[in-house]
Amino acid sequence: MRIWSKATLKSLLVPGGILLLCVVVLVYSGWLTLALPSLSFLYYCALVGGMLLAWRFHSSRIFFALVVLFLAQEAIAAFGGGHVSPGTAGWTAVRAGAVLVPLDFVLIALMHERGFTVSSVAPVGLFLFVQSVIVAVLCRAAEDLPQAAVRAHHIATGVSLPGYALVVFAAAGVFLVARFLITRKPVDSALLWSLSAFFLCLRFTGVVRLSTVYSATAACILAASIIENSYLLAYHDELTTLPSRRAFNDALLRLQYPYSIAVVDIDHFKRFNDTYGHDTGDQVLRLVAAGLSRVTGGGHAYRCGGEEFNILFPGKTTSEVVDHLEQLRAAIESSEFHLRGGDRRQAPRGPDRRNEKVRGRARKGRAIRELAHEKSPAALSVTVSIGVANSEEEGADPDLVLQAADKALYRAKENGRNRVEVSLSPRRKTRVKAAGIA
């Protein structure tokens, strides 16, 4: 799977990156004219709304990220009061937030989603409470220091964060980008862009209005990630990451003549589940889905249930997509699926102290088991059968085209599997030569 692609870049930037970019443009263009009370109201709406959404959708990671932002912002407001010059308690709060918030976001990214059970919430809550106490003690200690060397920062230049804080922010950003490339989850993308917005919040801490704008943006990004994640769950299959049946049905409504629909089914998939277990079956599904996601000819693959997948070819006739489907079938057949190993329960465990009669019985039983169940090969070959049909005329019902593709799929299975079959029409009967039998 390619690390960078158009889809990856889109999922990284939407919605967090786009939202932050829009806010930056509004700030620097002067179009953002809301007064500070209105901005503060928006900040608390985004914060509380995000927490409610996180609670409703059992997203404890987003909830804790919002709590971290809230605690950091409140510490700066309580001890700074708009004055964050070096040597003040507010400056201490800013430095603490510049180190703790990126580290907390990294820890949140590494957390497993466990909902809001007491056993999962209590340790994190205690950890954040201890952090807050430590920051409060440090800020109180800074208040007692002599303030002779305090320097006022110009309001337009903002606050210059210390070098170690910039290093922590950069390291956390690199980690979150790498984490997103591995997981492709909206939560990891949201943590990255929310942390970027919080960095701008700290950078302009001396300008309360700008600081509030970026604080509200950080909270909005986290809240929006919950909606984005819900959309992905509704329109994408969680196991294979392909678009789901709902996305397929929506795509059917937007089809325009001409178009082709292919139905793909994994050969003998039930045998994989019965012989090697459902975990192996899931790996087979992911393997096939990875191949389908790379289909050429302008096709878009969908998982529509079980081991059945559909491919839409907008603007393509059957003759234009058959070669691409044949290449897809051959690519899946040539890919090797490796098992982790045999059943450990049948491995020898040392000297056998049983008598000869028991040994003989054991050898016979083992021979029977080996005849009944073949040994798991080091690599298995996965094949698919494909049926394809196209719209015969403008205004054709997509459901009828899909039924024709289903019939072609059944014919491919009856003719030996591991082949592509084209739907028969009164004007022309076509069949693609099979490359082999599964």
C-alpha positions in Angstrom: 0.0 0.0 0.0 1.4 3.4 -1.0 2.2 5.7 1.9 1.1 8.8 0.1 -1.8 9.0 -2.3 -4.5 11.4 -3.2 -6.9 9.8 -0.8 -4.4 9.8 2.0 -3.7 13.5 1.6 -7.4 14.3 1.5 -8.1 12.4 4.7 -5.1 14.1 6.4 -6.3 17.6 5.4 -10.1 17.2 5.8 -11.5 18.5 7.9 -8.8 19.7 10.4 -6.3 21.1 8.0 -8.9 23.0 6.0 -10.6 24.4 9.0 -7.3 25.7 10.5 -6.3 27.2 7.1 -9.6 29.0 6.8 -9.2 30.5 10.3 -5.7 31.7 9.6 -6.8 33.3 6.4 -9.7 35.0 8.2 -7.4 36.3 10.9 -4.7 37.7 8.6 -7.2 39.1 6.1 -9.0 41.1 8.9 -12.4 39.6 8.0 -12.8 38.1 11.5 -14.5 41.0 13.3 -16.2 39.2 16.2 -15.7 40.8 19.6 -13.9 38.9 22.4 -17.1 37.9 24.3 -18.5 36.3 21.1 -15.3 34.5 20.5 -15.2 33.3 24.1 -18.8 32.0 23.7 -17.8 30.1 20.5 -14.8 28.6 22.3 -16.9 27.3 25.2 -19.6 26.1 22.7 -17.0 24.1 20.8 -15.5 22.8 24.0 -18.7 21.6 25.6 -20.2 20.5 22.3 -17.2 18.4 21.5 -17.2 16.8 25.0 -20.9 15.9 24.6 -20.3 14.4 21.1 -17.3 12.5 22.5 -19.4 11.1 25.3 -22.3 10.2 23.0 -20.1 8.4 20.5 -17.9 6.8 23.2 -14.8 8.6 22.0 -12.7 8.9 25.2 -9.6 9.9 23.4 -11.2 13.0 21.9 -12.8 13.8 25.3 -9.5 13.7 27.1 -7.8 15.8 24.4 -10.5 18.5 24.9 -9.9 18.2 28.7 -6.2 18.8 28.1 -6.9 21.9 26.0 -9.3 23.2 28.6 -6.9 22.7 31.5 -4.0 24.4 29.6 -6.1 27.3 28.5 -7.6 27.8 32.0 -4.1 27.7 33.6 -2.8 30.4 31.2 -5.9 32.6 31.8 -5.8 32.1 35.6 -2.1 32.8 36.1 -1.4 35.0 33.2 -4.4 37.3 32.9 -3.1 38.5 29.5 0.4 39.2 30.9 2.9 36.5 29.9 6.2 38.2 30.0 9.2 36.1 31.1 9.4 35.7 34.9 5.7 35.9 35.5 3.3 33.1 36.6 1.6 33.3 33.2 4.9 32.7 31.4 5.4 29.6 33.6 1.9 28.4 32.6 2.7 28.9 28.9 5.9 27.0 29.1 4.2 24.2 31.0 1.5 24.0 28.4 4.0 24.1 25.6 5.6 20.9 26.9 2.7 19.0 28.5 0.0 19.4 25.8 2.1 17.9 23.0 3.2 15.1 25.3 -0.4 14.4 26.4 -1.5 14.4 22.7 1.1 11.8 21.9 0.0 9.6 24.9 -3.7 10.1 23.8 -2.8 8.9 20.3 -1.2 5.8 21.7 -4.3 5.0 23.9 -6.7 2.3 22.9 -10.4 3.4 22.7 -12.1 1.8 25.7 -15.1 4.1 26.2 -16.0 5.7 29.5 -15.7 2.8 32.0 -14.4 3.6 35.4 -11.3 1.5 35.0 -10.3 3.3 31.8 -11.2 6.9 32.8 -9.9 6.9 36.4 -6.2 6.5 35.6 -6.2 9.2 32.9 -8.2 11.5 35.1 -5.8 11.1 38.0 -2.8 11.6 35.7 -4.3 14.9 34.4 -5.1 16.0 38.0 -1.5 15.5 39.1 -0.3 17.4 36.1 -2.7 20.3 37.0 -1.4 20.4 40.6 2.2 20.4 39.5 1.5 23.3 37.1 -0.3 25.2 39.8 2.5 24.8 42.3 5.1 26.0 39.7 3.0 29.0 38.8 2.5 29.9 42.5 6.2 29.7 43.0 6.8 32.0 40.1 4.4 34.6 41.6 6.7 34.8 44.6 9.8 35.6 42.6 10.9 39.2 42.3 9.5 40.8 39.1 12.2 43.4 38.5 13.4 41.9 35.2 10.0 41.6 33.6 9.8 42.8 30.1 6.6 43.7 28.2 6.2 42.0 24.8 4.8 44.0 21.9 1.2 42.9 21.2 1.9 42.4 17.5 4.8 40.1 17.9 3.1 37.6 20.2 5.1 35.3 22.5 8.4 33.7 21.5 8.3 30.2 22.9 11.5 28.7 24.3 13.6 26.4 22.0 12.9 23.2 23.9 9.1 23.9 23.5 9.5 24.2 19.8 11.4 20.9 19.7 8.7 19.2 21.7 6.0 20.5 19.3 8.0 19.5 16.3 8.6 16.0 17.6 4.9 15.5 18.6 3.9 16.7 15.1 6.2 14.3 13.3 4.9 11.5 15.5 1.3 12.3 14.9 1.9 12.4 11.1 3.6 9.0 11.2 0.8 7.7 13.4 -1.8 8.9 10.9 0.0 7.2 8.0 -0.1 3.9 9.9 -3.7 4.1 11.2 -5.4 6.4 8.7 -7.8 7.4 11.5 -9.5 10.8 11.7 -8.6 11.0 15.4 -4.9 11.0 14.7 -5.4 13.7 12.0 -7.5 15.8 14.4 -4.8 15.5 17.1 -2.2 16.8 14.7 -4.2 19.9 13.5 -5.6 20.6 17.0 -2.0 20.7 18.3 -1.1 23.0 15.5 -3.9 25.3 16.4 -2.9 25.2 20.1 0.7 26.2 19.0 -0.7 29.3 17.4 -2.8 29.9 20.5 0.4 29.9 22.6 2.2 32.0 20.0 -0.4 34.8 20.4 -1.1 34.4 24.1 -0.4 38.1 24.6 -3.2 38.9 22.2 -6.3 37.5 24.0 -8.6 37.8 21.0 -6.3 35.8 18.7 -5.5 33.3 21.4 -9.2 32.7 21.9 -9.8 32.3 18.2 -7.1 29.5 17.9 -8.3 27.9 21.1 -11.8 27.6 19.7 -10.3 26.3 16.4 -8.4 23.6 18.3 -11.6 22.5 20.0 -13.7 22.6 16.8 -11.2 20.4 15.0 -11.4 17.7 17.7 -15.2 17.9 17.7 -15.3 17.7 13.9 -13.2 14.6 13.9 -16.0 12.7 15.7 -18.4 13.6 12.9 -15.8 12.6 10.3 -15.2 9.3 12.1 -19.0 8.6 12.2 -19.2 9.3 8.5 -16.3 6.9 7.8 -18.0 4.2 9.9 -21.3 4.7 8.0 -19.8 4.8 4.5 -16.7 2.7 4.8 -16.1 -0.9 5.8 -14.1 -1.0 9.0 -12.3 -4.3 8.2 -11.2 -3.6 4.6 -11.4 0.2 4.6 -13.2 0.0 1.3 -16.5 2.0 0.8 -19.5 0.1 2.1 -22.9 -0.8 0.7 -24.3 2.5 1.7 -21.6 4.3 -0.3 -22.3 1.9 -3.2 -26.0 2.7 -3.2 -25.3 6.4 -3.2 -22.9 6.0 -6.1 -25.6 4.1 -8.1 -27.9 7.2 -7.8 -25.2 9.3 -9.5 -24.4 7.0 -12.4 -24.8 8.3 -15.9 -24.9 6.3 -19.1 -22.8 4.5 -20.1 -21.4 2.5 -17.1 -20.5 -1.0 -16.1 -20.9 -2.9 -12.9 -18.7 -5.9 -11.8 -19.5 -8.2 -9.0 -16.5 -10.0 -7.4 -16.8 -13.0 -5.1 -13.9 -14.8 -3.3 -13.7 -18.5 -4.4 -14.2 -21.1 -1.6 -14.2 -18.4 1.1 -16.2 -20.6 3.5 -13.5 -23.2 3.3 -10.9 -20.6 4.5 -13.1 -19.9 7.5 -13.9 -23.5 8.3 -10.3 -24.7 7.8 -8.1 -21.9 9.2 -10.5 -19.8 11.3 -12.2 -16.5 11.0 -9.0 -14.5 11.7 -7.5 -16.0 8.6 -10.7 -15.3 6.7 -10.4 -11.6 7.7 -6.9 -11.5 6.4 -8.1 -13.0 3.1 -10.7 -10.3 2.9 -8.1 -7.6 3.5 -5.8 -9.1 0.9 -8.5 -9.1 -1.8 -9.7 -5.6 -0.8 -6.2 -4.3 -1.2 -6.1 -5.7 -4.7 -9.5 -4.3 -5.6 -8.5 -0.8 -4.3 -5.9 -0.8 -7.1 -8.2 -1.8 -9.9 -7.4 0.1 -13.1 -9.7 1.5 -15.8 -11.3 4.1 -13.6 -13.1 1.5 -11.4 -14.2 2.1 -7.8 -14.4 -0.9 -5.5 -17.0 -1.4 -2.7 -17.5 -4.1 -0.1 -21.2 -5.0 -0.1 -21.3 -7.8 2.4 -19.5 -11.0 3.3 -17.0 -12.0 0.6 -18.8 -10.1 -2.1 -17.5 -6.9 -3.6 -18.8 -4.6 -6.4 -16.8 -2.4 -8.8 -18.3 0.6 -10.6 -16.9 1.8 -13.9 -18.5 5.1 -14.7 -18.4 6.1 -18.4 -17.1 2.6 -19.4 -18.7 -0.1 -21.5 -18.1 -3.8 -20.9 -15.6 -4.1 -23.7 -13.5 -1.3 -22.1 -13.3 -2.9 -18.6 -12.9 -6.6 -19.4 -9.1 -6.4 -19.8 -8.8 -4.4 -16.5 -10.9 -7.0 -14.7 -8.8 -9.8 -16.1 -5.6 -8.1 -14.9 -7.3 -7.7 -11.5 -8.2 -11.4 -11.4 -4.7 -12.4 -12.3 -3.1 -10.1 -9.8 -5.1 -11.5 -6.9 -4.4 -15.1 -8.1 -0.6 -14.4 -8.2 -0.6 -12.9 -4.7 0.5 -15.3 -2.0 -1.3 -15.5 1.3 1.1 -16.7 4.1 -0.1 -18.4 7.2 1.6 -18.0 10.6 2.2 -21.6 11.1 0.6 -24.9 12.0 -1.3 -25.9 15.1 1.0 -25.9 18.1 -1.1 -28.5 19.8 0.2 -31.1 17.4 3.9 -30.2 17.9 6.0 -32.7 19.9 6.6 -31.8 23.5 9.6 -34.0 24.4 10.1 -37.7 25.2 7.0 -39.8 25.3 6.8 -42.0 28.4 3.7 -43.9 27.3 3.9 -47.6 26.6 4.2 -49.0 23.1 0.5 -49.8 22.9 -0.5 -46.2 23.6 2.1 -44.9 21.2 0.7 -47.1 18.5 -2.8 -45.8 19.1 -1.5 -42.2 19.1 0.3 -42.7 15.7 -2.9 -44.1 14.2 -5.0 -41.2 15.5 -2.4 -38.7 14.2 -2.5 -40.4 10.8 -6.3 -40.2 10.7 -6.2 -36.5 11.6 -3.6 -35.9 8.8 -5.9 -37.6 6.3 -8.9 -35.7 7.4 -7.2 -32.3 7.6 -4.4 -31.4 5.2 -1.5 -29.6 6.6 -1.6 -25.9 6.3 0.6 -24.8 3.5 3.2 -22.1 3.9 1.3 -20.0 1.4 -2.2 -20.2 0.0 -3.5 -19.0 -3.3 -6.7 -16.8 -3.2 -8.8 -16.5 -6.3 -11.9 -14.6 -7.3 -14.8 -15.0 -9.7 -16.0 -11.9 -11.5 -19.2 -11.1 -13.4 -19.7 -7.9 -15.3 -22.5 -6.2 -17.0 -23.1 -2.7 -18.6 -26.0 -0.4 -19.2 -27.5 -1.4 -22.5 -29.2 2.0 -23.1 -29.6 5.4 -21.5 -31.9 5.4 -18.5 -31.2 1.7 -17.7 -32.1 0.7 -14.2 -28.8 0.1 -12.2 -30.5 -2.6 -10.2 -31.2 -4.6 -13.4 -27.6 -4.1 -14.5 -26.4 -5.4 -11.1 -28.7 -8.4 -11.4 -27.2 -9.1 -14.8 -23.7 -8.9 -13.3 -24.8 -11.3 -10.5 -26.0 -13.8 -13.1 -22.6 -13.6 -14.9 -20.9 -14.2 -11.6 -23.0 -17.4 -11.0 -22.0 -18.5 -14.5 -18.3 -17.9 -13.7 -18.6 -20.1 -10.6 -20.5 -22.9 -12.5 -17.7 -22.8 -15.2 -15.0 -23.5 -12.7 -14.3 -20.3 -10.8 -11.3 -18.0 -11.1 -12.6 -16.4 -14.2 -14.3 -13.3 -15.6 -17.7 -13.7 -17.2 -19.6 -11.0 -19.2 -23.3 -10.7 -19.0 -25.1 -12.2 -22.0 -27.2 -10.0 -24.2 -29.5 -10.8 -27.1 -27.2 -9.0 -29.5 -23.9 -10.5 -28.4 -22.7 -13.3 -26.3 -19.2 -12.9 -24.9 -17.1 -14.9 -22.5 -13.6 -14.2 -21.4 -11.3 -17.2 -21.5 -10.3 -18.3 -18.0 -6.7 -18.4 -17.0 -7.1 -21.4 -14.7 -9.4 -23.1 -12.3 -9.3 -22.6 -8.5 
